[in-house]
């Protein structure tokens, strides 16, 4: 019985983080993703085309932000460094830290109305 409870808490945390949704940012606005504790937060974000997304590294370790499809790529970000990318085209953009590939995230870009 204890084994089940050990695994239930991390699973609940993952479900809670993944289920988080936000209203899309308005076109031309900015959105921020924090990098802390070897995670992107939030891990998924929906924005409107024309939105600039900024990633800020709050960890003492360097991280990168690299699009899986090579649409964007940051240099290594030291603590308190940031990287920004303007999403002009609708679509789904998956990214990871090239130093720590277990760190992943997704940006969904919707067409501006």
C-alpha beads as a LAMMPS data file, in Angstrom:
LAMMPS data file: protein, C-alpha beads

113 atoms
112 bonds

1 atom types
1 bond types

-500.0 500.0 xlo xhi
-500.0 500.0 ylo yhi
-500.0 500.0 zlo zhi

Masses

1 110.0

Atoms # bond

1 1 1 0.000 0.000 0.000
2 1 1 2.848 2.431 0.795
3 1 1 4.408 1.902 -2.626
4 1 1 1.267 3.165 -4.325
5 1 1 1.213 6.329 -2.206
6 1 1 4.866 7.054 -3.017
7 1 1 4.082 7.123 -6.727
8 1 1 0.696 8.822 -6.461
9 1 1 2.067 12.189 -5.304
10 1 1 4.522 12.733 -8.203
11 1 1 1.851 11.628 -10.679
12 1 1 -0.625 14.060 -9.159
13 1 1 1.958 16.845 -9.467
14 1 1 2.596 16.021 -13.140
15 1 1 -1.132 15.949 -13.904
16 1 1 -1.621 19.267 -12.110
17 1 1 1.205 20.960 -13.999
18 1 1 0.164 19.562 -17.381
19 1 1 -3.489 20.428 -16.856
20 1 1 -2.732 24.084 -16.219
21 1 1 -4.146 26.254 -18.956
22 1 1 -4.052 29.943 -19.524
23 1 1 -6.041 32.249 -21.752
24 1 1 -4.048 33.147 -24.864
25 1 1 -2.139 36.399 -24.600
26 1 1 -3.340 39.180 -26.882
27 1 1 -1.361 39.832 -30.088
28 1 1 1.773 41.880 -29.569
29 1 1 1.873 41.181 -25.846
30 1 1 4.538 39.325 -23.923
31 1 1 4.386 36.077 -21.982
32 1 1 6.998 34.679 -19.595
33 1 1 8.125 31.146 -18.838
34 1 1 10.291 30.606 -15.775
35 1 1 13.090 28.068 -15.715
36 1 1 13.457 26.775 -12.171
37 1 1 14.224 23.494 -10.468
38 1 1 15.130 21.997 -13.855
39 1 1 11.630 22.622 -15.261
40 1 1 9.909 25.091 -17.555
41 1 1 6.926 26.692 -15.794
42 1 1 4.390 26.549 -17.210
43 1 1 5.277 23.530 -19.337
44 1 1 2.530 24.371 -21.840
45 1 1 1.306 27.771 -22.962
46 1 1 -1.169 29.021 -25.555
47 1 1 -0.556 32.435 -27.152
48 1 1 -1.880 34.448 -30.058
49 1 1 0.301 34.988 -33.149
50 1 1 2.445 38.078 -32.643
51 1 1 3.182 37.289 -28.987
52 1 1 6.752 37.401 -27.702
53 1 1 7.555 34.648 -25.220
54 1 1 10.437 35.213 -22.820
55 1 1 12.150 32.401 -20.897
56 1 1 14.006 33.454 -17.736
57 1 1 16.476 31.126 -16.016
58 1 1 16.076 31.256 -12.241
59 1 1 18.302 28.213 -11.610
60 1 1 21.968 28.517 -10.626
61 1 1 22.733 26.042 -13.456
62 1 1 22.831 27.089 -17.136
63 1 1 19.956 26.053 -19.414
64 1 1 19.025 26.535 -23.063
65 1 1 15.748 26.858 -24.937
66 1 1 15.863 24.894 -28.210
67 1 1 12.955 24.303 -30.564
68 1 1 12.640 20.655 -31.582
69 1 1 12.079 21.828 -35.194
70 1 1 14.972 24.339 -34.989
71 1 1 12.664 27.371 -35.262
72 1 1 14.535 29.042 -32.393
73 1 1 17.528 28.390 -30.164
74 1 1 19.066 30.279 -27.274
75 1 1 22.652 30.409 -26.155
76 1 1 23.231 28.929 -22.690
77 1 1 21.378 31.052 -20.137
78 1 1 23.069 31.641 -16.800
79 1 1 21.045 32.485 -13.702
80 1 1 18.790 35.529 -14.317
81 1 1 19.537 35.542 -18.070
82 1 1 16.599 35.461 -20.458
83 1 1 15.804 34.610 -24.069
84 1 1 12.853 35.877 -26.125
85 1 1 11.222 34.719 -29.343
86 1 1 8.287 36.290 -31.207
87 1 1 5.783 33.705 -32.462
88 1 1 4.325 35.061 -35.717
89 1 1 2.897 31.860 -37.213
90 1 1 0.145 29.663 -35.754
91 1 1 1.204 26.130 -34.867
92 1 1 2.549 23.937 -32.103
93 1 1 6.141 24.521 -31.060
94 1 1 7.851 21.952 -28.850
95 1 1 11.116 22.829 -27.156
96 1 1 13.669 21.436 -24.716
97 1 1 16.844 22.344 -22.880
98 1 1 19.722 20.963 -24.943
99 1 1 21.823 20.597 -21.768
100 1 1 19.063 18.789 -19.833
101 1 1 16.841 17.081 -22.463
102 1 1 14.333 15.910 -19.856
103 1 1 13.253 19.564 -19.604
104 1 1 10.539 20.021 -22.229
105 1 1 7.714 22.418 -23.012
106 1 1 5.140 23.335 -25.655
107 1 1 3.881 26.638 -27.048
108 1 1 0.604 26.567 -29.013
109 1 1 0.190 29.631 -31.221
110 1 1 -3.346 30.502 -32.338
111 1 1 -4.219 32.833 -35.202
112 1 1 -5.026 36.402 -34.212
113 1 1 -8.755 37.226 -34.646

Bonds

1 1 1 2
2 1 2 3
3 1 3 4
4 1 4 5
5 1 5 6
6 1 6 7
7 1 7 8
8 1 8 9
9 1 9 10
10 1 10 11
11 1 11 12
12 1 12 13
13 1 13 14
14 1 14 15
15 1 15 16
16 1 16 17
17 1 17 18
18 1 18 19
19 1 19 20
20 1 20 21
21 1 21 22
22 1 22 23
23 1 23 24
24 1 24 25
25 1 25 26
26 1 26 27
27 1 27 28
28 1 28 29
29 1 29 30
30 1 30 31
31 1 31 32
32 1 32 33
33 1 33 34
34 1 34 35
35 1 35 36
36 1 36 37
37 1 37 38
38 1 38 39
39 1 39 40
40 1 40 41
41 1 41 42
42 1 42 43
43 1 43 44
44 1 44 45
45 1 45 46
46 1 46 47
47 1 47 48
48 1 48 49
49 1 49 50
50 1 50 51
51 1 51 52
52 1 52 53
53 1 53 54
54 1 54 55
55 1 55 56
56 1 56 57
57 1 57 58
58 1 58 59
59 1 59 60
60 1 60 61
61 1 61 62
62 1 62 63
63 1 63 64
64 1 64 65
65 1 65 66
66 1 66 67
67 1 67 68
68 1 68 69
69 1 69 70
70 1 70 71
71 1 71 72
72 1 72 73
73 1 73 74
74 1 74 75
75 1 75 76
76 1 76 77
77 1 77 78
78 1 78 79
79 1 79 80
80 1 80 81
81 1 81 82
82 1 82 83
83 1 83 84
84 1 84 85
85 1 85 86
86 1 86 87
87 1 87 88
88 1 88 89
89 1 89 90
90 1 90 91
91 1 91 92
92 1 92 93
93 1 93 94
94 1 94 95
95 1 95 96
96 1 96 97
97 1 97 98
98 1 98 99
99 1 99 100
100 1 100 101
101 1 101 102
102 1 102 103
103 1 103 104
104 1 104 105
105 1 105 106
106 1 106 107
107 1 107 108
108 1 108 109
109 1 109 110
110 1 110 111
111 1 111 112
112 1 112 113
